[in-house]
Amino acid sequence: MKLRLSSKDGSRRQRKSAYVLVSGLALSMGMIVTGGISSAAPRPAAIHHGNAGPLVVWVDATRKPMLQAYMKAHPAQKISMVIFDADANGSGTMQTKVSLFNRTGHGWPDVIFSAEQNDVTSLADPTFHYAGALNSLIPTSVLNNFAKGSLAPCYIGTTLYCLRNDLAFDVLWYNAPAMKLFGYKVPTTWQQWQAIGENVAKNHPGYIIGSLGNSYDDSVYLQAAGCPINELLTPTKLLDNPSSPNCTRMANLLNPLAKDGSVPAVSGGVFGSSFDQKYSARVLMMVGPAWYGGSIFAPSSALNIPKGQMAAAPPLQWAGSSQKLTGDVGGGLWIISSHTTQPKAAAALVTWMATNSASQFLSPGYPAYKPVAGKWIAKEDASGYYVNPLAPVFAQAAGQVWAGWSQTRYDVYGIWNSTVSPGLLEGKSVSSLIPGFAASIKNYAMTDGYTVVSHP
């Protein structure tokens, strides 16, 4: 029996979007290839002062309505909006463009939205000297209302370089009608999830319980397993141990699921051109971030799954383990340029974007700002789209993100995407590709000045 779970003609919300020039702003698109990033500790970038023209703000397509809401609420503030890819999937767009702007001495946007947490580490580095220190611009009363740990990617030492837009902890998404039809109970452990996947491959071929091929699958699976392959022990010392049981058991769990097609490797992952065509009506379960609800499943998103089907369950855990861990995929950041001549105006903008309900209600992700997060989740639950309330599930998952998947000057998503994803698409096992992934991390880390060890 085939269960029709969604239509296939929904519009796509791409993480990777082309440049769109707005307000007549012209940008040079020359590309500069940069070498390794300096390992020196970043100095707090002093934000310049003065007044000159509109604020130039770079956002991705998903954040465009949020910025438009700010413009509507603040008509006296002139804004030049540029839509770019927000460095999604480790594109390195900002690093490339900042290198160009640094060479020419002009062109830096006043504010950017970044989809990559490690952008703070790289853009605040002396090599780029882009991210500006915000300590004196954002009131402590505002900072104290962000969720515990949510601003950690924004700090280097005691210097604050960004405001967090949303949290991106992983949960277990599932299609409730399909699970009931096939007679499956919602799993609580990775082992139960695996067993369902093997059964699905035999008895309901074509349905899936997860996916591979995403540039961020390392965070979905290895981070959730507590795999110490990219763990900073100190600011300059990195643990890279792919032989850890926490790494190997997750790889061994995924191997048969990738082979039998219940966790397929798809080019481009869930945002790939073929994913919705093949799987929009066949998602039984999906381990993924909080923003999947609005960006992957909801109407007018990637898969366009109708109301009353999707539900969320707490993160999967290992049977017999007392550890409760989950991964964390992104969570956007608002960064102000050290070169801006309008620091107060830029600070007012990023504060409003990160903390105002008029902005955050337009965001697909769970807000990092606690006073708005409660309202956001209540609105989502009141919409009737989800089968069960998201609030208790999200509250539990938010406190289980494993901190050992560290933010470094190199981009781990990009490394995974270049060393693991191609092999998965060729049918290679996850286990066979992890050593190469770890070796590439080691090489990048050493180039960037980290000391790399295989044991604590």
C-alpha positions in Angstrom: 0.0 0.0 0.0 1.4 3.4 -0.9 0.5 6.2 1.4 0.4 9.7 -0.2 2.1 11.9 2.3 2.7 15.2 0.4 2.5 16.9 -2.9 5.7 17.2 -5.0 5.2 20.7 -6.4 6.1 22.7 -3.3 8.4 25.7 -3.7 12.0 25.2 -2.5 13.7 27.2 0.2 17.3 26.7 -0.8 20.2 27.2 1.7 22.4 27.9 -1.2 20.9 30.9 -3.1 22.4 33.0 -5.8 23.4 36.5 -5.3 20.6 39.0 -5.9 21.4 42.6 -6.0 18.8 44.8 -4.3 18.5 48.6 -4.1 20.8 49.0 -7.1 23.9 48.0 -5.2 26.6 46.7 -7.5 29.2 44.2 -6.2 32.4 43.0 -7.8 32.2 39.3 -8.1 36.0 38.7 -8.6 37.1 35.6 -6.6 40.3 35.6 -4.5 41.7 32.3 -3.3 43.1 32.6 0.2 45.6 30.4 2.0 45.5 29.1 5.6 44.0 31.4 8.2 46.4 32.8 10.7 46.5 31.0 14.0 47.2 34.1 16.0 44.6 35.1 18.6 42.2 37.6 17.2 42.3 41.1 18.5 39.0 42.8 19.2 38.1 44.7 16.0 37.4 48.3 16.8 34.2 49.4 15.1 34.7 52.7 13.2 32.5 55.6 13.9 30.8 58.2 11.7 27.8 58.4 9.4 27.7 57.6 5.7 24.8 56.5 3.6 22.4 53.6 4.1 23.3 50.5 6.1 24.4 47.7 3.8 22.9 44.4 5.0 23.6 41.0 3.6 21.1 38.3 4.3 20.0 35.0 2.8 16.6 34.5 1.1 15.1 33.1 4.2 15.9 36.2 6.2 14.7 38.6 3.6 11.2 38.9 5.1 12.8 39.5 8.5 14.8 42.4 7.1 11.8 43.8 5.3 9.9 43.8 8.6 12.7 45.9 10.1 12.6 48.3 7.2 8.8 48.6 7.6 9.1 49.2 11.3 12.0 51.7 10.9 11.2 53.7 7.7 13.7 56.5 8.6 16.6 54.0 8.5 17.9 53.6 5.0 18.9 50.0 4.1 20.6 48.5 1.1 19.7 44.8 1.1 21.8 42.2 -0.6 20.7 38.5 -0.8 23.5 36.0 -0.7 24.1 32.4 0.4 24.9 33.3 4.1 28.0 31.0 3.8 25.6 28.0 4.0 27.1 24.6 3.6 30.6 26.0 4.1 30.6 28.1 0.9 33.1 30.5 2.3 31.5 33.4 0.4 32.1 36.0 3.1 35.7 35.0 3.5 36.3 35.3 -0.2 34.5 38.6 -0.5 36.1 40.1 2.7 39.5 39.2 1.2 38.6 41.2 -1.9 37.3 44.1 0.2 40.4 44.2 2.3 42.5 44.4 -0.8 40.5 47.2 -2.3 39.9 49.0 1.0 36.1 49.3 0.5 32.9 47.3 0.0 32.4 45.7 3.4 28.7 45.3 4.3 27.8 46.9 7.6 25.9 43.8 8.8 25.7 40.2 7.6 23.6 37.2 8.5 25.7 34.0 8.6 24.3 30.4 8.6 27.7 29.0 9.8 28.7 29.2 13.4 32.4 29.0 12.7 32.2 32.3 10.7 32.8 34.2 13.9 36.1 32.4 14.5 37.3 33.1 10.9 35.9 36.6 10.3 37.3 37.9 13.6 40.7 36.5 12.9 43.4 39.1 12.0 43.6 37.7 8.5 40.1 39.0 7.8 39.5 41.5 10.6 35.9 41.8 9.6 33.8 41.0 12.7 33.5 43.9 15.1 33.4 43.7 18.9 29.9 44.2 20.3 30.5 44.3 24.0 29.9 48.1 24.3 27.0 48.1 21.8 24.7 45.5 23.2 23.2 46.0 26.7 23.9 43.3 29.3 20.2 43.2 30.0 19.7 42.0 26.4 22.5 39.5 26.5 21.2 37.9 29.7 18.0 36.9 28.0 19.6 34.7 25.4 19.3 30.9 26.0 22.0 29.4 28.1 25.0 28.6 25.9 23.5 30.1 22.8 26.0 32.9 22.6 29.0 30.7 23.0 29.8 30.7 19.3 29.8 34.5 19.4 32.5 34.8 22.0 36.3 34.6 21.5 37.6 34.9 25.0 35.5 37.7 26.6 34.9 39.5 23.3 31.4 39.3 21.8 31.3 39.2 18.0 27.7 38.3 17.1 24.1 37.8 18.2 22.6 34.4 17.8 19.4 34.3 15.7 18.1 30.8 16.4 19.0 27.4 17.9 19.4 24.4 15.7 19.5 21.3 18.0 18.5 18.0 16.4 15.4 16.1 17.2 13.6 13.1 15.6 11.0 14.2 13.1 8.5 11.6 12.1 5.3 11.2 10.0 2.7 10.1 12.6 0.1 8.7 10.1 2.6 6.7 8.3 4.2 5.3 11.5 0.7 4.3 12.7 -0.2 2.7 9.3 3.0 0.6 9.3 2.7 -0.3 12.9 5.9 1.3 14.2 6.4 2.8 17.6 8.4 6.0 17.8 11.9 5.0 18.7 13.8 6.4 21.6 17.2 4.8 20.9 19.5 4.7 17.9 19.2 0.9 18.0 15.4 0.9 17.7 15.7 3.5 14.9 18.1 1.2 13.0 15.8 -1.8 13.5 12.9 0.1 12.0 15.1 1.2 9.1 16.0 -2.4 8.3 12.4 -3.4 8.5 11.3 -0.5 6.3 13.9 -1.5 3.6 12.3 -5.0 3.5 8.6 -4.3 3.9 8.2 -0.7 2.8 10.9 -0.1 0.2 11.2 3.5 -0.9 10.3 5.0 2.5 13.2 6.5 4.4 14.1 7.1 8.1 16.8 9.6 7.5 19.2 10.9 4.9 22.8 11.3 3.9 24.4 13.6 1.4 23.9 16.8 3.4 27.1 18.8 4.1 26.1 18.9 7.8 25.5 15.2 8.4 28.6 15.1 10.6 26.7 17.2 13.1 23.5 15.1 12.7 25.2 11.8 13.4 28.7 12.1 14.7 28.1 15.0 17.1 25.0 13.2 18.4 27.2 10.2 19.1 29.8 12.2 21.0 32.5 11.4 18.4 35.7 13.2 19.4 36.9 14.0 15.9 36.8 17.8 16.1 37.0 18.5 19.9 38.9 21.5 21.2 40.5 20.5 24.5 42.0 24.0 24.8 41.8 27.0 22.4 44.8 25.6 20.5 44.7 21.9 21.2 42.3 19.6 19.1 41.3 16.0 19.8 40.9 14.0 16.6 40.2 10.3 17.3 38.2 8.5 14.7 38.9 5.2 16.4 36.8 6.2 19.4 33.9 3.8 20.0 31.6 6.8 19.9 32.6 7.3 16.3 32.8 3.7 15.1 29.4 2.6 16.5 27.6 5.4 14.8 29.3 4.6 11.5 28.5 0.9 11.9 24.9 1.7 12.6 24.6 3.8 9.5 26.4 1.4 7.1 23.5 -1.1 6.5 20.9 1.7 6.4 22.8 3.5 3.7 23.2 0.3 1.8 19.6 -0.8 2.0 18.3 2.7 1.1 16.4 3.5 4.2 18.9 6.3 4.9 19.9 7.1 1.3 22.8 9.3 0.2 21.3 11.9 -2.2 23.3 14.5 -4.1 22.8 17.9 -2.3 21.0 16.2 0.6 17.5 17.3 1.5 17.9 20.4 -0.6 19.1 18.5 -3.6 17.0 18.8 -6.8 16.0 15.2 -6.7 15.2 14.8 -3.1 11.7 16.2 -3.0 10.8 14.4 -6.3 11.7 11.1 -4.9 11.0 11.3 -1.2 8.5 14.1 -0.5 5.8 11.5 0.0 8.0 8.9 1.6 9.6 10.5 4.7 8.8 8.1 7.6 11.4 9.7 9.9 14.2 12.2 9.7 16.9 13.0 12.3 17.5 16.7 11.8 17.6 20.3 13.3 14.7 22.3 14.7 14.5 24.4 11.6 13.5 21.4 9.5 9.9 22.0 10.6 9.7 25.3 8.8 12.3 24.9 6.1 11.9 21.2 5.0 8.4 19.9 6.0 6.0 22.8 6.2 3.8 24.0 3.2 5.7 26.1 0.7 9.0 24.6 1.9 11.3 22.0 0.4 9.0 18.9 0.9 5.7 20.7 1.2 4.2 18.1 3.6 0.5 18.7 4.4 -0.8 19.7 7.8 -1.5 17.0 10.4 1.3 14.6 9.5 4.7 15.7 11.0 5.6 15.4 14.6 8.8 15.7 16.7 10.2 13.4 19.3 13.2 13.9 21.7 16.7 13.1 20.3 17.7 9.5 20.0 20.0 8.1 22.6 22.2 4.9 22.8 20.5 2.1 24.6 22.1 1.4 28.0 23.9 4.8 28.1 23.2 7.5 30.7 24.5 10.2 28.3 21.9 12.3 26.6 23.4 13.9 23.5 22.2 15.5 20.3 23.8 17.4 17.4 23.4 21.0 16.4 23.1 22.1 12.8 23.8 25.8 12.4 21.6 28.4 14.1 22.1 31.8 12.4 24.4 34.7 13.5 24.1 38.4 13.1 27.6 40.0 12.7 28.5 43.7 12.5 31.5 44.8 10.5 34.5 46.4 12.2 34.5 48.8 9.3 31.0 50.2 9.7 30.7 53.9 10.1 27.3 53.5 11.8 27.8 51.2 14.7 24.8 52.3 16.8 22.5 51.9 13.8 23.9 48.5 13.0 23.6 47.4 16.6 20.0 48.6 16.8 19.3 46.5 13.6 20.9 43.2 14.8 19.4 43.6 18.2 15.9 44.0 16.7 16.4 41.2 14.3 17.5 38.7 17.0 15.1 39.8 19.8 11.9 41.2 18.3 8.9 38.9 17.7 8.0 40.8 14.5 11.3 39.5 13.1 11.6 36.1 14.8 8.0 35.1 13.9 9.2 35.1 10.3 12.2 32.9 11.1 11.9 29.1 10.6 14.2 28.4 13.5 13.6 28.3 17.2 14.7 31.8 18.6 17.8 32.0 20.8 16.2 34.9 22.6 14.2 33.4 25.5 11.4 36.0 25.8 10.5 35.5 22.1 11.2 31.7 22.0 8.2 31.0 24.2 5.9 33.0 22.0 7.4 31.5 18.8 6.9 27.9 19.9 3.3 28.7 21.2 2.5 30.1 17.8 3.9 27.1 16.0 1.9 24.7 18.3 -1.3 26.8 17.9 -0.9 26.6 14.1 -2.2 23.0 14.1 0.4 22.0 11.6 2.2 19.5 13.9 0.6 16.4 15.3 2.1 17.0 18.8 3.3 20.1 20.7 6.8 21.0 19.9 7.4 23.0 23.1 8.3 20.1 25.5 10.4 18.3 22.8 12.4 21.4 21.9 12.9 22.3 25.6 14.5 18.9 26.2 16.6 18.9 23.1 18.0 22.4 23.6 19.8 21.2 26.7 21.4 18.1 25.1 23.6 19.5 22.4 27.1 18.0 22.7 29.6 20.8 23.2 32.5 18.7 21.9 31.8 19.4 18.3 33.9 22.6 18.3 33.9 25.8 16.4 37.2 26.2 14.6 38.9 28.5 12.1 38.4 25.9 9.4 34.9 24.7 8.2 34.1 21.1 9.2 31.0 21.0 7.1 33.0 21.9 4.0 35.5 19.1 4.9 32.7 16.5 5.3 31.2 17.7 2.0 34.4 17.2 0.1 35.7 14.1 1.7 32.7 12.0 2.8 29.6 13.0 0.7 31.1 12.1 -2.7 32.1 8.6 -1.4 28.6 8.0 0.0 27.1 8.9 -3.3 29.4 6.3 -4.9 28.1 3.6 -2.5 31.0 3.5 -0.1 30.4 2.8 3.6 30.4 5.5 6.3 33.0 3.5 8.1 35.4 3.5 5.2 35.2 7.3 4.8 35.6 8.4 8.4 39.4 7.9 8.6 39.8 10.2 5.5 37.5 12.8 7.1 39.6 12.7 10.3 42.8 13.0 8.4 41.5 16.1 6.5 40.4 17.7 9.8 43.9 17.1 11.1 45.6 18.7 8.1 43.4 21.7 8.2 43.8 22.1 11.9 47.6 21.9 11.8 47.6 24.4 8.9 45.6 26.8 11.1 48.0 26.4 14.0 46.3 23.9 16.2 48.1 21.1 18.0 46.3 17.9 17.1 46.2 14.8 19.4 44.5 11.4 19.1 44.0 11.0 22.8 43.1 13.5 25.6 
